[in-house]
Amino acid sequence: VQLQASGGGLVQAGGSLRLSCTASGFTSDYYAIGWFRQAPGKEREGVLCISASGDSTYYTDSVKGRFTISRDNAKNTVYLEMNSLKPEDTAVYYCAADRVSPIFRRLCKPGAADFDYWGQGTQVTVSS
């Protein structure tokens, strides 16, 4: 089971980036996929999650109205679309997978500890 996060980079404030999380070794439509981030000197923070059925859950209000999440099960890929980026969005972004049973396909669990598999992270830097 592997997750590959990509799409990070350097962008000016107000700009946009799209992160991708591609899964291999499992069928991602039975997994919820979450995006988390960690800025230097700060604790890891949940950003957004998409359930196995495609419902999204925001872990932080700071990205509401700016970030969205989507999934393409045919490509085993989840996307994090980030718009109106701010310097405080600067962090390493990680994607993670949580295998769910069918009755929980619409849910995202609340914390990072609930996710079993993690990608390597991709750096997002927003300049002011």
FISEFI-880804 format. One line per field, with one value per residue: chain; x, y, z of N, C-alpha, C in turn; residue number from 0; residue in three letters. Coordinates in steps of 0.2 Angstrom, whole numbers, plus 5000, padded with zeros to 4 digits. Layout:
! FISEFI-880804
chain <- (A ...)
nx <- (X ...)
ny <- (Y ...)
nz <- (Z ...)
cax <- (X ...)
cay <- (Y ...)
caz <- (Z ...)
cx <- (X ...)
cy <- (Y ...)
cz <- (Z ...)
n <- (NUM ...)
res <- (ALA ...)
This chain:
! FISEFI-880804
chain <- (A A A A A A A A A A A A A A A A A A A A A A A A A A A A A A A A A A A A A A A A A A A A A A A A A A A A A A A A A A A A A A A A A A A A A A A A A A A A A A A A A A A A A A A A A A A A A A A A A A A A A A A A A A A A A A A A A A A A A A A A A A A A A A A A)
nx <- (5004 5003 5005 5006 5010 5009 5012 5015 5023 5031 5022 5014 5005 4988 4987 4985 4986 4986 4985 4989 4985 4990 4985 4992 4992 4980 4962 4956 4943 4937 4942 4943 4951 4962 4969 4983 4993 5008 5017 5032 5038 5026 5011 5005 4991 4974 4967 4957 4945 4940 4927 4924 4913 4913 4910 4914 4924 4928 4942 4948 4942 4949 4952 4940 4930 4940 4948 4946 4941 4942 4939 4945 4941 4943 4956 4962 4965 4966 4962 4967 4962 4968 4965 4966 4978 4987 5000 5001 4996 5007 5016 5021 5012 5002 4995 4983 4977 4962 4955 4939 4924 4910 4898 4902 4905 4902 4908 4921 4934 4939 4952 4970 4976 4968 4970 4978 4988 5001 5007 5022 5023 5022 5029 5022 5024 5020 5022 5023)
ny <- (4994 5010 5028 5042 5058 5074 5089 5100 5116 5132 5147 5163 5173 5172 5165 5148 5131 5113 5099 5082 5065 5049 5033 5016 4999 4996 4997 5012 5017 5011 5017 5031 5047 5058 5074 5082 5094 5101 5113 5122 5120 5118 5109 5094 5096 5093 5095 5093 5080 5066 5056 5038 5037 5049 5061 5076 5082 5096 5099 5110 5126 5136 5135 5134 5138 5141 5129 5114 5097 5082 5066 5054 5039 5030 5033 5031 5042 5056 5073 5089 5105 5120 5137 5155 5156 5158 5165 5158 5146 5139 5124 5107 5096 5081 5066 5054 5038 5029 5014 5009 5001 4995 5001 5013 5021 5034 5042 5052 5049 5057 5061 5061 5050 5040 5036 5025 5023 5033 5046 5053 5067 5083 5099 5115 5131 5147 5163 5180)
nz <- (5000 4995 4995 4985 4986 4977 4968 4975 4978 4975 4977 4974 4986 4986 4975 4966 4969 4964 4973 4972 4976 4974 4974 4977 4976 4983 4982 4980 4982 4993 5004 5015 5011 5018 5019 5027 5036 5040 5047 5050 5066 5071 5076 5068 5057 5053 5037 5025 5021 5011 5010 5007 4999 4993 5000 5008 5022 5032 5041 5047 5049 5043 5030 5023 5009 5001 4999 4991 4989 4980 4971 4960 4956 4946 4943 4955 4963 4973 4974 4980 4979 4980 4982 4982 4990 5006 5015 5028 5024 5021 5022 5024 5015 5018 5012 5018 5021 5026 5029 5027 5033 5023 5029 5033 5023 5020 5029 5037 5048 5063 5067 5064 5069 5066 5053 5042 5032 5025 5014 5007 5008 5002 4998 5001 4998 5001 4996 5002)
cax <- (5000 5007 5002 5011 5008 5013 5009 5017 5028 5031 5017 5013 4999 4982 4988 4982 4989 4982 4989 4987 4987 4989 4986 4993 4992 4974 4957 4955 4936 4935 4946 4943 4958 4963 4975 4985 4998 5013 5021 5038 5037 5019 5009 5001 4984 4970 4964 4951 4945 4935 4925 4924 4908 4914 4908 4920 4924 4933 4945 4949 4938 4953 4952 4933 4929 4947 4951 4941 4944 4938 4942 4944 4942 4946 4963 4965 4968 4962 4965 4966 4962 4969 4964 4967 4982 4989 5007 4999 4995 5014 5017 5022 5005 5002 4989 4983 4971 4959 4951 4932 4919 4904 4892 4905 4908 4901 4911 4928 4936 4940 4959 4976 4978 4963 4972 4983 4993 5003 5011 5028 5022 5024 5030 5019 5026 5016 5026 5018)
cay <- (5000 5016 5034 5047 5065 5078 5095 5106 5121 5139 5151 5169 5174 5173 5160 5142 5124 5107 5093 5075 5059 5043 5027 5010 4993 4995 5001 5018 5018 5008 5021 5038 5050 5064 5079 5085 5098 5102 5119 5122 5122 5117 5102 5092 5099 5091 5100 5091 5073 5064 5049 5033 5039 5056 5066 5080 5085 5100 5098 5117 5132 5141 5133 5134 5143 5141 5123 5109 5090 5078 5060 5050 5032 5027 5034 5030 5048 5062 5080 5095 5111 5126 5143 5160 5154 5163 5163 5154 5139 5136 5118 5101 5093 5074 5063 5048 5033 5025 5009 5009 4996 4998 5005 5019 5024 5041 5045 5053 5049 5064 5062 5058 5043 5035 5035 5019 5024 5040 5047 5056 5074 5088 5105 5120 5137 5153 5169 5186)
caz <- (5000 4995 4993 4982 4986 4972 4966 4979 4975 4977 4974 4978 4990 4981 4969 4967 4968 4965 4975 4970 4980 4970 4978 4973 4981 4986 4978 4985 4983 5000 5008 5015 5010 5021 5018 5033 5034 5046 5046 5054 5073 5073 5076 5062 5057 5048 5032 5022 5020 5007 5012 5002 4995 4990 5005 5011 5028 5033 5048 5049 5046 5040 5022 5020 5004 4997 4997 4990 4988 4975 4970 4954 4958 4941 4943 4961 4964 4976 4973 4984 4975 4984 4979 4987 4995 5010 5018 5033 5021 5020 5026 5021 5015 5018 5012 5021 5019 5031 5026 5030 5031 5019 5032 5035 5017 5020 5035 5038 5055 5065 5068 5060 5072 5063 5046 5043 5028 5024 5009 5010 5009 4997 5001 4998 5001 4999 4998 5003)
cx <- (5004 5003 5007 5008 5012 5009 5011 5022 5028 5026 5016 5006 4993 4982 4985 4987 4984 4986 4985 4989 4985 4990 4988 4993 4985 4969 4955 4947 4933 4939 4944 4950 4957 4969 4976 4991 5002 5017 5027 5037 5030 5017 5005 4994 4980 4967 4957 4951 4939 4933 4925 4919 4908 4912 4914 4919 4930 4936 4947 4945 4943 4954 4945 4933 4935 4949 4945 4944 4939 4942 4940 4946 4945 4954 4966 4968 4963 4966 4963 4967 4962 4969 4965 4972 4985 4996 5006 4997 5002 5015 5019 5015 5006 4995 4989 4977 4968 4954 4944 4928 4913 4899 4895 4907 4907 4904 4919 4929 4939 4948 4964 4977 4973 4965 4978 4989 4995 5008 5017 5028 5025 5024 5026 5021 5023 5020 5021 5020)
cy <- (5006 5022 5039 5054 5069 5084 5101 5111 5128 5144 5158 5169 5176 5168 5153 5136 5119 5102 5087 5070 5053 5037 5021 5005 4992 4999 5006 5020 5015 5012 5028 5041 5057 5068 5082 5089 5099 5108 5119 5124 5121 5110 5101 5094 5095 5096 5098 5083 5072 5057 5044 5034 5045 5062 5070 5082 5090 5099 5105 5122 5137 5140 5133 5140 5144 5135 5118 5102 5086 5071 5057 5043 5028 5027 5033 5036 5053 5068 5085 5101 5116 5132 5149 5159 5160 5161 5158 5147 5135 5130 5112 5097 5085 5072 5056 5044 5030 5020 5009 5003 4999 5002 5012 5023 5031 5045 5046 5053 5056 5066 5059 5051 5038 5033 5030 5020 5031 5040 5051 5063 5078 5095 5111 5126 5143 5159 5175 5192)
cz <- (5000 4993 4991 4982 4981 4971 4970 4975 4978 4974 4978 4981 4985 4975 4971 4966 4968 4967 4973 4975 4977 4974 4974 4979 4984 4981 4983 4986 4990 5005 5009 5015 5014 5019 5025 5031 5041 5044 5051 5061 5075 5073 5069 5062 5051 5043 5029 5022 5015 5009 5006 4997 4991 4994 5008 5018 5029 5040 5051 5045 5042 5032 5019 5015 5000 4995 4996 4988 4984 4974 4963 4955 4952 4940 4950 4964 4968 4975 4978 4980 4980 4981 4985 4992 4999 5013 5024 5031 5020 5025 5021 5021 5014 5016 5015 5020 5025 5028 5030 5028 5027 5022 5034 5029 5017 5025 5034 5045 5057 5066 5064 5062 5069 5056 5046 5038 5026 5018 5012 5011 5003 5000 4998 5002 4997 5001 4998 4998)
n <- (0 1 2 3 4 5 6 7 8 9 10 11 12 13 14 15 16 17 18 19 20 21 22 23 24 25 26 27 28 29 30 31 32 33 34 35 36 37 38 39 40 41 42 43 44 45 46 47 48 49 50 51 52 53 54 55 56 57 58 59 60 61 62 63 64 65 66 67 68 69 70 71 72 73 74 75 76 77 78 79 80 81 82 83 84 85 86 87 88 89 90 91 92 93 94 95 96 97 98 99 100 101 102 103 104 105 106 107 108 109 110 111 112 113 114 115 116 117 118 119 120 121 122 123 124 125 126 127)
res <- (VAL GLN LEU GLN ALA SER GLY GLY GLY LEU VAL GLN ALA GLY GLY SER LEU ARG LEU SER CYS THR ALA SER GLY PHE THR SER ASP TYR TYR ALA ILE GLY TRP PHE ARG GLN ALA PRO GLY LYS GLU ARG GLU GLY VAL LEU CYS ILE SER ALA SER GLY ASP SER THR TYR TYR THR ASP SER VAL LYS GLY ARG PHE THR ILE SER ARG ASP ASN ALA LYS ASN THR VAL TYR LEU GLU MET ASN SER LEU LYS PRO GLU ASP THR ALA VAL TYR TYR CYS ALA ALA ASP ARG VAL SER PRO ILE PHE ARG ARG LEU CYS LYS PRO GLY ALA ALA ASP PHE ASP TYR TRP GLY GLN GLY THR GLN VAL THR VAL SER SER)
